[in-house]
Amino acid sequence: MGDIVAGARPSPNIWHHPAVYELENTAFDRAGSLLATMRAMASWDGRDVLDIGCGTGFHLPGFATTARSVTGVEPHDALAAIARRRTRRLGNVRVLRGLASALPLADASVDVAHARWAYFFGPGCEPGLAELTRVVRPGGRAFVVDNDPTRSTFGAWFARGFPSVDASEVEAFWTRQGWERVRLDLAWEFDSREDLESVVRIELPGTVAEEALARHRGLRVDYAVNLWTRQW
């Protein structure tokens, strides 16, 4: 599905299932609690925003409503093309091809940086964090949204599906890097059971996905996240 920047870490969901991932984005946190929390900590009104691993650009128009400029960086060309089409009528948005570890931006050019479930952050992502230090202006802030496998229905599913993810190791990593955590209790809220099932099946290994779906009823899944953040 299109060319990919060398060195990019493959995404098991959006790279292969962008339409289903769109359903997931639509279902996640419909109340807007995550964005409200971020905005309260670092408003992007009239400021320059960076979305790292922007995928199909789902979040770019929302930032662009009040930001001075919005830059999406994405290593997967086909996804970046979708993001460009999505934002083509927005004069303050650009989508660039690139990696978190080699951001195609000038030094001190960003006020607010955002990365959501992008696979280059976590233990071992020091090159990406060094790039944030380079591009974020003094006084700017970065946010990384990550799963919390220690809480919630989805957290339990994630822990079973990806037992190699050590929550205590991840927490220790971010703490050593000088980031702070905000715990948020959010939810997926789907319009149909078909949508829910299709999303679960791209997010979890086959057996774990089928076990989760067999036991879970309804269209809502409670979902805990860690919002990691740092100010420069």
Beta strands, then each sheet from edge to edge (+ up, - down):
strand 1: 48-52
strand 2: 69-74
strand 3: 93-97
strand 4: 110-116
strand 5: 136-147
strand 6: 180-189
strand 7: 220-231
sheet 1: 3+ 2+ 1+ 4+ 5+ 7- 6+
end
